[in-house]
């Protein structure tokens, strides 16, 4: 049909092989078999790379690691990314570094690159047009480099591999990434990338600080203040129902349908005594 295009979807095995936290031993074995089969069926002049990212906290010190297999040769990458970054940033940088290696170094005989990453998020962003609120510059650099290589005649396949499933290339990349993250942690001066989440959190912290100051110095709402002096803490909703919560909230604030309050606001109540 005119104007319509095929929607690229994630492969089914992304789901059937589970996640690193929930994967069974049977799923891990199936993942090993799948990747091994792909590696055994590689066409001539194909370079294989495994990439990984590691982060000591999220955000925290993060590093990128990769290993490139080109014929009988191996090349490793261990790169401290930032002393305050995320696991996604580290995964993206690892992919970016491999593409740069392929583009900048002497890989004249290479016709195809199979790049294996255990980050579905990174692969989805690069190849399936998944949305990302952060790291737009890094993502665009990866897409531009990939397009440049493809224009040169390279076939670039970015493939998901199950992580922590005893797949040798992935395990080596993981060790390199962890070492790079430790290196980033030991460096005092490194670039720190500000994300959209950082801005939201800073704005929220600033608003709560102002709110607390106003709440503590206000002359109104003091009855409720006696029960809830800290505006930054949510009221625990440990009530049987919303109805009971509303009743208790009314009693705390003094704004209720009791005769005392109705008389106070001149709601045609003769006295303020409950009967």
N, C-alpha and C positions, 0 to 999 in steps of 0.2 A: 504494500500500500504506500502511496506517495506520502512523503513527510515522516514516515515511521522508520525507526532504527532498532536494531537488536539490542536488548538489554544484557549487559555482561553480568553474570552472576558468579559468586564464589563456587568453586568445585564442591561436590557433595562430600568428598572425603574430609574437608575442613571440619565438618560436623561429626561424621562417623568415627573419626579417630580421637575425638574428645580433646580436652584441654590438658595442659601440663599438670594441673592440680587434681583433675578427676580421671585421667587416663588409666585404664586398666592394663595389666600386663599383656593381655591379648591384643589390645589396641596398639600398644607399643610395638609388639612383634609385627603386626600388620603394617605399621608405619615404616619399620625397618625394611620389610619386604618390598614395599612400594617404592621407596627411595632407591634401594639397591637395584631393583628392576630398571628404573629410569637410568641409573648410572651405567648399567650394563648395555643399554640400548642406545647409547650416545652416538650420534653421527660423527664422522671424522672431523678433525679440526675444531673440536668443541672444548672450551675451557669451562671448568666447574668452579664455583665459589660458594662458600658458606659464610654467612654473616650473622652477627648477633650483637645485642646491646645489653648493657648491665647498668643498674642504678642502685646506689646505696641509699635507699629512701626515694620517695617519689613525690616531690622533687628531692634531689640530692646529687652528690657527685656521680657522674655517669661517664661511661666509656664505651667505645665501639671496638669490635674485634672482627677479623675476617681471615679466612685462609683461601688462597687461590691455587687450584691445581691446573697446571698447564703442561700437558704431556707428562713427563716424568719429574717436572720441577714443581716446587711448592713455594709460595710466597705468603708471608703472614703480615697482617696489619694489626697493630695495637695502638689505639688512639684515644687519649683522654679528651673527652668532649667538653665538659663543663663541670665546675664544682657545684653547680646548682642547675640541674636539668631533669629530664624525665626519661623513662625507659623508651618511650616512643621516639624521642629525639635521638637517643643513642642508636636505636634500630635504623632510623632513617639515615643517619650519618654513616653508619657501616655500609649501607647499600651505596650511598653516594661515593664513598672512598673507593669501592671496588670498580664502579663505572669509570671513575677518574683514572684508575690504574690501567684499565683496559684501553682507554682513549689515549693516554699520554705516553705509555710505554710500548716497547717493541713486541706487539702481538700480531705480527704480519700474517702469520699462518692461521690465526683464529677467525673462524667464520660465525661461530655461535657461542654465546655465553649462557649457561644455565646457572642462575644465581639463586641459592636456596636461603631463605630466611624463615625463622620460626615465629615471625610477627605477622599475624593476619591483618592487623590494623595497618601496618606500614605497606604491605602488599596491596591491600584494598584501596588505600589512598592513592597509590602510584598507578595501579592498573585497572581498578574498578570505579574510579572517580568517587570514592567515599569522601565525605566532607571532613575537614579538620579545622578546628578553630585556631590552631597554632602552627608555627613552623612553616608558614607559607613560603618563605624565601628558600628554605632547604628543600621543600617539596618541589618547588618550581625548578630549582637547580637540578634535581634528580631527573625530572621529566625532560628538561632541555638536553641534559647529557645523554639520556636514553634515546631521544629523538635524533640527536647528532650521530650517535653510533649507528642507528638504524639507517640513516641517510648514507652512511659510509658502506652499507652492505652487511652490517652485523645483524644477526638474529639474537635478540635479547629476550630471554625467558626468566621471569622472576617468579619463583615457585615456593610454595609453602612447604616446610618440612616440620614434622612434629618435634617440639623441643623436649629435652631431657628424656630421650628415648634410646640412648646409647647409639646414636648415629654419629660415626666418628667425626665427620666434618663439622657437624653442629656442635659436638662436644668441644672440639678444638677452638672453634670460634667463641664459644661460651667462656672458656678459660682465658682467652685473650681479652675479651670484653671485661671480665671481672678484674683482671690485672690492670686494665686501662682505667677502670673506675677507681681503684685504689690509688692509682697514680694521680688522678684528678683530685682525689680527696687530700692528697699530700701537697698539692700546689695551692699556694695562698692567692695568687693573682691569676685568675682565669676569667674568660668571658662568661657572663651570666645572662641567659636569655629570658626576657620578660614575656610571659604568656598572657593570654586573655584571662585565664583563671587567676593569675597573680593580680591583675588590675581589679578584677571583681572582688577578690579577697581584701585588697587594700581599701577599696571603696567601702566595703561592708564594715571593716574594722573602724574606719574613720566615722561612719554614720553611727555605729553603736557607741563609740566614745562620746560623740556629741549628745546622743540620746541619753546616756547615763548622766552626763553633767546637768542636762536640763531636768531630768527626772529627780535628781538629788536636790536641786535648788528650787524646784517648783513649789508654789504655795497651795496648789490644788492637788486633789487625789491623794491626800496624806493618809487617809484610812487604808486605801489599797497599798500605799507605800509601806505601811507597817507590816503587811503580810508579804510583800514582794519588793524589797528594796533594790535588788539588782536587776536592772533592765536588760542586761545581756543574757540572762538565764531564762530559758523557757519555763513556763509553768508546767509541771508534770500533770499530764492529763490522766490521772489515775482514778477517774470517776466512772460510775456504772454506765452513764449515758451522757449525751450532749445536754439533755434537759437538766440533769443534776449539776453539770458543770455550769450552766447558765445561772441556776439558782444560787450556787455558791459564789459565783462571780458577782452577782447582784448584792449578796450579803457583804462581800468584801468591800465593794466600792460604795455601798450605801444607796445605790440607785436601784430601787426595787418597787414592787407594788404594795409593800407594807404600808400601813396607815401613817407611820412616822414620816416616811419620805413623801408620801402623797400629800400629807398635811403641810409639809415644809415647802412644797412647790405650789401650794394653793390649788390643789385639785379638788376643791369642793368637799374636803373631808373636815368634819366638825372638830375632831380632836386627833391627837397623835397616839392614842392608846389602842393597842391590839386587843380585840375582844374575842 
